[in-house]
């Protein structure tokens, strides 16, 4: 297990005592207006159909590492597959990014290049596969899974969530990240 990046500040309290306050990198970046969120709700995905996210950073992000926590919420059992270098004939619908520090002066520029419902002609190379448990048949109760990734800004990626619950369910995919 690696060490987390931390931000520390030394404070002097009202009694003259000093103390050290430490926060991890994600909170540091949030407090410095550099964290954004992208997400989409697919309200009804039929059994054995998929919800897809296509990640294709614009040319100016080449070589930049993107730090993502990708969260998936499902209304029933789903297979979650993550691919590198898929081929698409249509990017799909562009999703807006929202800075998580909501004041008038965000520091982090809006992130573009995240799409839902692309037309995929080849999924590319499988990086990861897992089950998002949520039940099946009449016992569907919903579930979630998440994963943290550091992605190369010059590559493309596909997150595919396939409903295997036996009925139609909602699926949401949410990404929180920073560079």
KASUL-V148638 format. One line per field, one symbol per residue. ss: DSSP state (2 for helix, 1 for strand, 0 for the rest). phi: phi as a letter, one per 30 degrees, with the letter a starting at -180 (. if undefined). burial: b if it has 9 or more other ideal C-beta (glycine too) atoms within 8 Angstrom, else e. A space follows every 10 residues. Layout:
ss=???
phi=???
burial=???
//
This chain:
ss=0000011111 1100000111 1111222222 2000011111 1111100001 1111110022 2000111111 1111000111 1111001111 0011000110 0000000000 0001110011 1100111111 1100002220 0011111111 1100011111 1110000011 111111110
phi=.ddddbcbbc ccddcidcbc cbbddddedd dcicbbbbaa ccdbcdeicb cccccbdded ceiddccbcc cbcbcaebcc bbbchdcbcb djcdcdcbdd ccbdbddddd ccjcbchdcc cadicdcaba ccdajbhdcd bjaaabacbc cddcccbbcc ccdbdjadbd bbbbbcaac
burial=eeeeebbeee eeeeeeeeee eeebbebbbb eebbbbbbbb ebeebebeee bbbbbbbeee beeeebbbbb bbbbbbbbbb bbbbbbebee ebeebebebb beeeeeebee bebbbbebeb eebbebeeee ebebbbeeeb ebbbbebeee bebeebbbbb bbbbbeeebb bbbbbbbbb
//
